[in-house]
Amino acid sequence: AYYCGLCRKLKTNCGAKGQMLLDYDMTFLIVLLTGLYELENESSEMVCALHPTKKRTIWTNEATDYAADMNLILAYYNLIDDWKDDKSYPKKAFAKMLEKDYKRVLDKYPRQVKAIESYMEKTQEAEKRGESNLDLVAGLTGEMLGEVFCWKEDEWAGELRTLGFYMGKFIYLMDAYEDIEEDLKQNRYNPLAELYGQESFEENCQQILKMMMAETSRVFEQLPIVEEVEILRNILYAGVWSRYGQIRCSRKGTDKKE
């Protein structure tokens, strides 16, 4: 219901193209902020193109509006980054289509937009110099997501920044772990390149990821969340690891085949 709400809000704000930007991380943020700020959901039902035979329940609130704007800004900068890296003209054109919405969000949330912009610049610099310090390079994503998670400068700002920081590091390192083999084949930057090939690679990666999620969960448990708390715990303690498990099993299968 929260996911469908985000999809609907992206369409309302940006048209059909907005729905192509839909992101699960921002859905998590909606559920988190809804529980923390005890927001009241507006409920509705609708039939969509992906599910034409059954009405879907939609929940929206103030956090949905915020997450939709953050979703758009993150997608916009990813498109710009892909254009710079790969000279992908379709992505450049798509980013151009989002410029009006980008300016709207910039006026509403200058702090968050500037944090994302700074993150993109610093990450590009780190990749160019082949930065191998995992804590440093993953910390860039952490700092950025910390600002995105910090909806308001209020009593919860510190906790939300810290939670977003460790979750951002986890997401960055999980992406690096998933892409390591393909990045090495394509001679692309990956912060785990120096560790890959070592006998302890899998064990080290698992320990690093566990540390990041342990810190994320520690901060989460300090928040007075009651509404949807079990959903959030399910994501933090189990859901985020499903992707890791799939990657690990896939690699084990390749090793056996070889």
ChimeraX attribute file (.defattr): number of C-alpha atoms within 10 A of each C-alpha:
attribute: neighborCount
match mode: 1-to-1
recipient: residues
	/A:1	15
	/A:2	21
	/A:3	21
	/A:4	20
	/A:5	26
	/A:6	31
	/A:7	22
	/A:8	24
	/A:9	22
	/A:10	25
	/A:11	18
	/A:12	13
	/A:13	16
	/A:14	18
	/A:15	12
	/A:16	13
	/A:17	14
	/A:18	22
	/A:19	20
	/A:20	13
	/A:21	17
	/A:22	21
	/A:23	18
	/A:24	11
	/A:25	13
	/A:26	23
	/A:27	22
	/A:28	18
	/A:29	21
	/A:30	26
	/A:31	20
	/A:32	23
	/A:33	22
	/A:34	22
	/A:35	19
	/A:36	18
	/A:37	14
	/A:38	13
	/A:39	15
	/A:40	12
	/A:41	16
	/A:42	11
	/A:43	13
	/A:44	13
	/A:45	14
	/A:46	13
	/A:47	12
	/A:48	13
	/A:49	6
	/A:50	7
	/A:51	10
	/A:52	10
	/A:53	9
	/A:54	11
	/A:55	12
	/A:56	16
	/A:57	15
	/A:58	19
	/A:59	19
	/A:60	23
	/A:61	19
	/A:62	15
	/A:63	22
	/A:64	27
	/A:65	17
	/A:66	22
	/A:67	25
	/A:68	30
	/A:69	26
	/A:70	22
	/A:71	22
	/A:72	24
	/A:73	24
	/A:74	20
	/A:75	19
	/A:76	22
	/A:77	18
	/A:78	15
	/A:79	22
	/A:80	19
	/A:81	18
	/A:82	14
	/A:83	17
	/A:84	13
	/A:85	10
	/A:86	9
	/A:87	12
	/A:88	14
	/A:89	13
	/A:90	11
	/A:91	19
	/A:92	17
	/A:93	13
	/A:94	14
	/A:95	19
	/A:96	15
	/A:97	14
	/A:98	18
	/A:99	13
	/A:100	12
	/A:101	17
	/A:102	20
	/A:103	14
	/A:104	11
	/A:105	19
	/A:106	16
	/A:107	10
	/A:108	12
	/A:109	16
	/A:110	12
	/A:111	13
	/A:112	22
	/A:113	24
	/A:114	14
	/A:115	17
	/A:116	23
	/A:117	15
	/A:118	14
	/A:119	20
	/A:120	20
	/A:121	11
	/A:122	15
	/A:123	16
	/A:124	13
	/A:125	12
	/A:126	18
	/A:127	15
	/A:128	10
	/A:129	9
	/A:130	14
	/A:131	15
	/A:132	17
	/A:133	12
	/A:134	15
	/A:135	13
	/A:136	13
	/A:137	19
	/A:138	21
	/A:139	20
	/A:140	23
	/A:141	25
	/A:142	26
	/A:143	22
	/A:144	24
	/A:145	27
	/A:146	25
	/A:147	23
	/A:148	27
	/A:149	26
	/A:150	21
	/A:151	20
	/A:152	11
	/A:153	8
	/A:154	8
	/A:155	8
	/A:156	14
	/A:157	16
	/A:158	15
	/A:159	18
	/A:160	25
	/A:161	22
	/A:162	22
	/A:163	24
	/A:164	26
	/A:165	26
	/A:166	27
	/A:167	26
	/A:168	26
	/A:169	28
	/A:170	25
	/A:171	20
	/A:172	20
	/A:173	24
	/A:174	21
	/A:175	14
	/A:176	19
	/A:177	23
	/A:178	15
	/A:179	15
	/A:180	19
	/A:181	16
	/A:182	11
	/A:183	14
	/A:184	14
	/A:185	8
	/A:186	9
	/A:187	9
	/A:188	15
	/A:189	18
	/A:190	23
	/A:191	23
	/A:192	19
	/A:193	17
	/A:194	10
	/A:195	14
	/A:196	18
	/A:197	10
	/A:198	10
	/A:199	9
	/A:200	11
	/A:201	14
	/A:202	14
	/A:203	10
	/A:204	14
	/A:205	18
	/A:206	15
	/A:207	10
	/A:208	17
	/A:209	21
	/A:210	14
	/A:211	14
	/A:212	20
	/A:213	22
	/A:214	16
	/A:215	16
	/A:216	23
	/A:217	18
	/A:218	12
	/A:219	18
	/A:220	21
	/A:221	11
	/A:222	9
	/A:223	14
	/A:224	12
	/A:225	18
	/A:226	10
	/A:227	16
	/A:228	13
	/A:229	17
	/A:230	11
	/A:231	13
	/A:232	20
	/A:233	14
	/A:234	11
	/A:235	14
	/A:236	18
	/A:237	12
	/A:238	10
	/A:239	13
	/A:240	15
	/A:241	16
	/A:242	11
	/A:243	13
	/A:244	17
	/A:245	11
	/A:246	12
	/A:247	16
	/A:248	16
	/A:249	12
	/A:250	11
	/A:251	13
	/A:252	12
	/A:253	11
	/A:254	10
	/A:255	9
	/A:256	7
	/A:257	7
	/A:258	6
